[in-house]
Amino acid sequence: MSASIESLVSQAPAADVAAVVERLADLRRQAQRRYPGATPQLPSRQNILALIEALFGVIYPRHFSGGVANENLDGHVAQTLTKAVPALQREIALELALPGGAANRARSDPAEVAAGFIEALPRVRELVDLDIRAALAADPTQGDFDELVFCSASVAAILRHRLAHELYRLGAPLTAKIISADLRSRTAIDIHPGADIGEGFSIANSAGLTIGETAVIGRNVRLHAPVTLGESFAIASGADDNVIALDAARKDAGAATPARRHPRIEDDVVVEAGASLFGPITVGRGSSIGRNVWVLADVPALSHVEASPA
């Protein structure tokens, strides 16, 4: 007869918890030597993501407020925002207090960032509404507006990106990147919060989309994932020169206005699945990029680019 779970547990050797705690504390102390002074308190990833989830119920309260009656929605929104503002301000203050936050601290105030972010929520709602309508216009078989708000991974990703982009723009990049990392883990869509995306943006198939920090996307653009809008640099005379140029550009990425390293996609462009676009190129208005194409140079307006036959 097999032993009971209780007897197996009682016979298990006791773990040396105290030794594990001490070893982890020692490793933590070693890692904290990277700070020039006292060890700072870090922002809370859990708190930031909980705030963002709560704000979904502010932007789309009929969908994400937990069943609050229609006549009580304004009260729910007001109550949620009243709680969110100081909580968000605290997380942003912790970010800006980090040694790496010095540059942003010089041009940002936690209260101003939090206020600016909250005041941007109506604009985020307006933009995402336009994104949803563009998605439905491109593919009516997806369902209706409510279904996309509830169920679409693409809409969830765009909503999270638009929130993260506001924080990034206002001077809280770490908080923004935490939201983007959560976006990536939930949807397999990787959009840097610095990417500037115009209205009427839609994504087909969602998984496998990558959009870099300095990418600029115009109005009414549709991407059929997987698509990459990545960085690239011209090969210099030698490999070492190219590595130096790449390193310099990436350091510049932390500046208030980093040099453009990713594509600019103008209005009314469609990019098909498998396409990869690299570097600070421009795809002109009204163009289409075919399946499995690599694009490394500017594309004139109203062009169609397709893969060469094998």
C-alpha positions as CSV (number, residue, x, y, z in Angstrom):
1,M,0.0,0.0,0.0
2,S,1.4,3.4,-1.0
3,A,2.4,5.8,1.7
4,S,0.0,8.7,2.4
5,I,0.9,12.2,1.3
6,E,1.0,13.2,5.0
7,S,3.7,10.6,5.8
8,L,5.7,11.5,2.7
9,V,5.7,15.1,3.7
10,S,6.7,14.3,7.3
11,Q,9.6,12.2,6.1
12,A,10.9,14.8,3.7
13,P,14.2,16.4,4.8
14,A,13.8,19.9,6.2
15,A,15.1,22.6,3.9
16,D,17.7,24.9,5.4
17,V,15.6,28.0,5.0
18,A,17.9,30.2,7.0
19,A,20.8,29.4,4.9
20,V,18.9,30.1,1.7
21,V,17.7,33.4,3.1
22,E,21.2,34.4,4.0
23,R,22.7,33.4,0.6
24,L,20.0,35.3,-1.3
25,A,20.6,38.3,1.0
26,D,24.3,38.2,0.2
27,L,23.6,38.1,-3.5
28,R,21.2,41.0,-3.2
29,R,23.8,43.0,-1.3
30,Q,26.4,42.3,-4.0
31,A,23.9,43.4,-6.7
32,Q,23.1,46.6,-4.8
33,R,26.6,47.8,-5.1
34,R,25.6,49.2,-8.5
35,Y,24.0,52.1,-6.6
36,P,26.2,55.0,-5.7
37,G,24.5,55.7,-2.4
38,A,21.7,54.2,-0.3
39,T,19.7,51.4,-1.9
40,P,16.5,53.0,-3.4
41,Q,13.0,51.6,-3.1
42,L,11.9,50.2,-6.5
43,P,8.5,50.8,-8.1
44,S,6.1,48.0,-7.8
45,R,5.4,46.1,-11.0
46,Q,2.3,44.6,-9.5
47,N,0.9,48.0,-8.4
48,I,1.6,49.5,-11.9
49,L,-0.2,46.7,-13.7
50,A,-3.1,46.7,-11.3
51,L,-3.4,50.5,-11.9
52,I,-3.5,49.9,-15.7
53,E,-6.1,47.2,-15.3
54,A,-8.2,49.6,-13.2
55,L,-7.9,52.2,-15.9
56,F,-9.4,49.8,-18.4
57,G,-12.5,50.2,-16.4
58,V,-12.2,54.0,-16.7
59,I,-11.7,54.0,-20.5
60,Y,-14.2,51.3,-21.2
61,P,-16.3,51.1,-18.0
62,R,-19.2,49.2,-19.6
63,H,-16.8,46.4,-20.5
64,F,-14.3,46.4,-17.7
65,S,-16.0,47.8,-14.5
66,G,-17.2,44.5,-13.1
67,G,-20.8,44.9,-14.1
68,V,-21.5,48.4,-12.6
69,A,-24.9,49.6,-13.7
70,N,-25.0,52.1,-16.6
71,E,-26.4,54.8,-14.4
72,N,-23.5,54.5,-11.9
73,L,-20.7,54.5,-14.5
74,D,-19.6,58.1,-14.0
75,G,-19.4,57.6,-10.2
76,H,-17.3,54.5,-10.8
77,V,-15.0,56.4,-13.1
78,A,-14.6,59.3,-10.7
79,Q,-13.9,57.0,-7.7
80,T,-11.3,54.9,-9.7
81,L,-9.5,58.0,-10.9
82,T,-9.5,59.5,-7.4
83,K,-7.6,56.4,-6.1
84,A,-5.4,56.0,-9.2
85,V,-3.8,59.5,-9.2
86,P,-1.9,59.3,-5.9
87,A,-1.0,55.6,-6.5
88,L,0.4,56.4,-9.9
89,Q,2.2,59.4,-8.6
90,R,3.9,57.3,-6.0
91,E,5.2,54.7,-8.5
92,I,6.4,57.5,-10.9
93,A,8.2,59.2,-8.0
94,L,10.0,55.9,-7.1
95,E,11.0,55.6,-10.7
96,L,12.4,59.1,-11.0
97,A,14.3,58.6,-7.7
98,L,16.4,55.8,-9.2
99,P,19.9,56.7,-10.3
100,G,18.9,55.9,-13.9
101,G,16.0,58.3,-13.6
102,A,18.2,61.4,-13.3
103,A,17.7,62.6,-16.8
104,N,14.0,62.3,-16.7
105,R,13.9,63.7,-13.2
106,A,15.5,66.9,-14.5
107,R,12.5,67.5,-16.9
108,S,9.7,65.6,-15.1
109,D,7.7,66.0,-11.9
110,P,5.7,63.0,-10.6
111,A,2.6,65.0,-10.0
112,E,2.7,66.6,-13.4
113,V,3.4,63.2,-15.1
114,A,0.5,61.6,-13.3
115,A,-1.9,64.5,-14.0
116,G,-0.9,64.6,-17.7
117,F,-1.4,60.9,-18.0
118,I,-4.9,60.9,-16.4
119,E,-5.8,63.9,-18.6
120,A,-4.8,62.0,-21.7
121,L,-7.2,59.1,-21.0
122,P,-10.1,60.6,-23.2
123,R,-7.6,60.9,-26.1
124,V,-6.6,57.3,-25.6
125,R,-10.2,56.2,-25.7
126,E,-10.8,58.3,-28.8
127,L,-7.8,56.8,-30.6
128,V,-8.6,53.2,-29.6
129,D,-12.2,53.6,-30.8
130,L,-10.8,54.7,-34.2
131,D,-8.4,51.7,-34.2
132,I,-11.3,49.3,-33.5
133,R,-13.4,50.9,-36.3
134,A,-10.5,50.5,-38.7
135,A,-10.1,46.8,-37.8
136,L,-13.8,46.2,-38.4
137,A,-13.7,48.0,-41.7
138,A,-10.7,45.9,-42.8
139,D,-12.3,42.6,-41.6
140,P,-16.0,42.7,-40.7
141,T,-15.9,38.9,-39.9
142,Q,-14.1,39.7,-36.6
143,G,-17.5,40.5,-35.0
144,D,-18.5,43.8,-33.6
145,F,-17.2,46.7,-31.5
146,D,-18.0,45.0,-28.2
147,E,-16.5,41.7,-29.2
148,L,-13.2,43.3,-30.1
149,V,-13.0,45.3,-26.9
150,F,-13.7,42.1,-24.9
151,C,-11.8,39.5,-26.9
152,S,-9.2,40.9,-29.4
153,A,-5.6,40.5,-28.5
154,S,-4.7,43.2,-31.1
155,V,-7.1,45.7,-29.4
156,A,-5.7,44.8,-26.0
157,A,-2.2,45.4,-27.2
158,I,-3.0,48.7,-28.9
159,L,-4.8,49.9,-25.8
160,R,-1.9,49.0,-23.5
161,H,0.6,50.6,-26.0
162,R,-1.3,53.8,-26.2
163,L,-1.3,54.1,-22.4
164,A,2.4,53.2,-22.2
165,H,3.2,55.7,-24.9
166,E,1.6,58.5,-22.9
167,L,3.8,57.7,-19.9
168,Y,6.9,57.4,-22.0
169,R,6.2,60.7,-23.7
170,L,5.6,62.4,-20.3
171,G,8.9,61.2,-18.8
172,A,8.2,57.9,-17.0
173,P,9.9,55.4,-19.3
174,L,10.4,52.6,-16.8
175,T,6.7,52.6,-15.8
176,A,5.9,52.6,-19.5
177,K,8.2,49.7,-20.3
178,I,6.7,47.6,-17.4
179,I,3.3,48.0,-19.2
180,S,4.9,47.0,-22.5
181,A,6.6,44.0,-21.0
182,D,3.2,42.8,-19.7
183,L,1.7,43.5,-23.2
184,R,4.4,41.3,-24.7
185,S,3.9,38.4,-22.3
186,R,0.1,38.5,-22.8
187,T,-0.2,38.9,-26.5
188,A,3.2,38.1,-28.1
189,I,3.1,41.6,-29.5
190,D,6.3,43.6,-28.8
191,I,5.7,47.4,-29.2
192,H,8.3,49.7,-27.6
193,P,6.4,52.5,-25.7
194,G,8.4,55.1,-27.6
195,A,6.8,54.1,-31.0
196,D,4.5,56.8,-32.3
197,I,1.4,55.3,-33.8
198,G,-1.3,57.3,-35.5
199,E,-5.1,56.8,-35.4
200,G,-6.9,54.0,-37.2
201,F,-4.1,51.5,-36.5
202,S,-5.0,47.8,-36.8
203,I,-3.2,44.5,-36.5
204,A,-4.3,41.3,-38.2
205,N,-3.2,38.0,-36.6
206,S,-1.4,39.8,-33.7
207,A,1.3,37.3,-32.6
208,G,4.8,38.0,-33.8
209,L,4.6,41.8,-34.2
210,T,7.7,43.8,-33.3
211,I,7.8,47.6,-33.5
212,G,10.9,49.5,-32.3
213,E,11.3,52.6,-30.2
214,T,11.7,55.3,-32.9
215,A,9.2,53.8,-35.4
216,V,6.6,56.3,-36.6
217,I,3.3,55.0,-38.0
218,G,0.8,57.2,-39.7
219,R,-2.9,57.1,-40.0
220,N,-4.9,54.1,-41.2
221,V,-2.0,51.6,-41.3
222,R,-2.7,47.9,-41.1
223,L,-0.1,45.3,-40.3
224,H,-0.6,41.6,-40.8
225,A,1.6,39.9,-38.2
226,P,4.2,38.6,-38.1
227,V,5.9,41.9,-39.1
228,T,9.1,43.5,-37.8
229,L,9.8,47.3,-37.8
230,G,13.3,47.0,-36.6
231,E,16.6,48.9,-36.3
232,S,19.4,48.7,-38.7
233,F,22.6,50.6,-39.5
234,A,24.6,50.9,-42.7
235,I,27.6,48.7,-42.7
236,A,30.7,51.0,-42.4
237,S,34.1,50.4,-43.8
238,G,34.9,47.8,-41.1
239,A,33.0,45.7,-38.6
240,D,34.5,47.6,-35.7
241,D,33.3,50.9,-37.2
242,N,29.8,49.5,-37.5
243,V,29.8,48.3,-33.9
244,I,30.8,51.7,-32.7
245,A,28.0,53.4,-34.7
246,L,25.5,50.9,-33.4
247,D,26.6,51.5,-29.8
248,A,26.5,55.3,-30.2
249,A,23.0,55.2,-31.6
250,R,21.7,52.9,-28.8
251,K,23.2,55.2,-26.2
252,D,21.4,58.1,-27.9
253,A,18.2,56.1,-27.5
254,G,18.0,57.3,-23.9
255,A,17.9,60.9,-24.9
256,A,14.8,63.0,-24.8
257,T,14.6,62.8,-28.6
258,P,16.6,59.8,-29.8
259,A,17.8,59.6,-33.3
260,R,15.5,57.6,-35.6
261,R,16.6,54.1,-36.0
262,H,13.4,52.4,-37.1
263,P,11.0,52.8,-40.1
264,R,8.5,55.5,-40.7
265,I,5.3,54.2,-42.2
266,E,3.2,56.9,-43.8
267,D,-0.7,57.0,-44.0
268,D,-2.8,54.3,-45.6
269,V,-0.1,51.6,-45.8
270,V,-0.7,47.9,-45.6
271,V,2.1,45.5,-44.6
272,E,1.5,41.8,-45.2
273,A,2.6,38.9,-43.0
274,G,6.3,38.0,-42.8
275,A,7.5,41.4,-44.0
276,S,10.6,42.8,-42.2
277,L,11.5,46.5,-42.5
278,F,14.7,47.8,-41.0
279,G,16.4,51.1,-40.3
280,P,15.3,54.7,-40.6
281,I,13.6,54.2,-44.0
282,T,10.3,55.7,-45.1
283,V,7.4,53.8,-46.7
284,G,5.4,56.3,-48.7
285,R,1.7,56.9,-48.3
286,G,-0.7,54.4,-49.8
287,S,2.0,51.7,-50.4
288,S,1.6,48.0,-49.8
289,I,4.4,45.7,-48.7
290,G,3.9,42.1,-49.7
291,R,4.4,38.8,-47.8
292,N,7.9,37.8,-46.6
293,V,9.6,40.9,-48.0
294,W,12.8,42.5,-46.5
295,V,12.7,46.2,-47.0
296,L,16.0,48.1,-46.3
297,A,15.4,51.3,-48.4
298,D,12.8,54.0,-48.9
299,V,9.6,53.0,-50.7
300,P,7.9,55.7,-52.8
301,A,4.3,56.6,-52.2
302,L,1.7,54.4,-53.9
303,S,4.2,51.6,-54.5
304,H,3.7,47.8,-54.2
305,V,6.7,45.8,-53.0
306,E,6.7,42.1,-53.3
307,A,9.2,39.3,-52.9
308,S,11.2,38.4,-56.0
309,P,10.2,35.0,-57.5
310,A,12.6,32.2,-56.5
